Amino acid sequence: MLAFNQEAGLCQVNGELSQAAVVELWPRLETLLNGACERLDLSGVSYSDSAGVALLLHLVAERQAKSKPLMLCNPPQQLKKLIDLYDLQDFFIEEAK
């Protein structure tokens, strides 16, 4: 189960960013993040496939189209492998703990 827990400008993502999760989330994508969300903390993602990465990039693009920045922060090691594979380092940042 994938959960987006929002508090102020931060949204913590927990669970699997899999194709099944993306299919389930897609109909409510517009309401997934509130207007105040500026950072998506991915440290709680236990697994991601390419569909999960596509969802994250789509969220960034949708927010940019509305002139609302969205930073993708703290990807776990498994997600970092996909980021490197697809050369997407510019979309993700690491924050100091």
C-alpha positions in Angstrom: 0.0 0.0 0.0 1.3 3.4 -1.0 0.7 6.4 1.3 1.3 10.1 0.8 1.3 11.8 4.3 1.4 15.6 4.0 2.4 18.1 6.7 3.0 21.7 5.8 5.3 21.8 2.8 6.5 18.2 3.1 4.9 15.1 1.8 6.3 11.7 3.1 5.8 8.8 0.6 5.7 5.4 2.2 5.3 2.0 0.5 5.8 0.6 -3.0 5.9 2.8 -6.1 4.9 0.0 -8.4 2.9 -0.2 -11.6 -0.1 -1.5 -9.6 0.2 1.5 -7.2 0.4 3.9 -10.1 -2.7 2.4 -11.8 -4.6 2.8 -8.5 -3.4 6.4 -7.9 -3.8 7.7 -11.4 -7.5 8.6 -11.2 -6.9 10.8 -8.2 -3.6 12.3 -9.3 -4.9 15.8 -9.3 -5.8 15.7 -5.6 -2.8 13.7 -4.4 -0.7 16.7 -3.3 -2.1 19.8 -1.7 -1.0 23.2 -2.8 1.4 23.7 0.0 3.5 20.6 -0.8 7.0 21.6 -2.0 9.0 18.5 -1.1 8.3 14.9 -1.7 10.4 12.8 0.8 10.9 9.4 -0.8 12.9 7.8 2.1 9.9 5.6 3.0 9.7 4.0 -0.5 10.4 0.3 -0.1 10.4 -0.4 -3.9 10.0 1.4 -7.2 9.8 0.3 -10.8 9.9 2.5 -13.9 6.1 3.2 -13.6 6.8 4.7 -10.1 9.6 6.9 -11.5 7.3 8.0 -14.3 4.6 9.0 -11.7 7.1 11.0 -9.8 8.3 12.9 -12.9 4.7 13.5 -13.9 4.0 15.0 -10.5 7.0 17.3 -10.9 5.9 18.3 -14.4 2.3 19.0 -13.3 3.5 21.2 -10.5 5.9 23.1 -12.7 3.1 23.7 -15.2 1.2 25.4 -12.3 4.4 27.4 -11.3 4.6 25.4 -8.1 8.0 23.7 -7.6 8.2 20.2 -6.3 11.5 18.7 -5.1 12.0 14.9 -4.9 14.1 14.2 -1.8 15.9 11.3 -0.2 15.4 8.5 -2.6 16.3 5.1 -1.2 19.1 3.0 -2.6 16.9 0.9 -4.9 15.3 4.0 -6.4 18.8 5.6 -6.8 19.7 2.7 -9.1 16.8 3.6 -11.4 17.6 7.3 -11.2 21.2 6.5 -12.3 20.0 4.1 -15.0 17.7 6.7 -16.6 20.1 9.6 -15.9 17.5 11.5 -13.8 19.8 12.9 -11.1 18.7 16.5 -11.8 15.2 15.7 -10.6 16.2 14.3 -7.2 18.1 15.8 -4.3 19.5 14.4 -1.0 18.9 16.3 2.1 21.1 16.2 5.2 19.6 14.3 8.1 
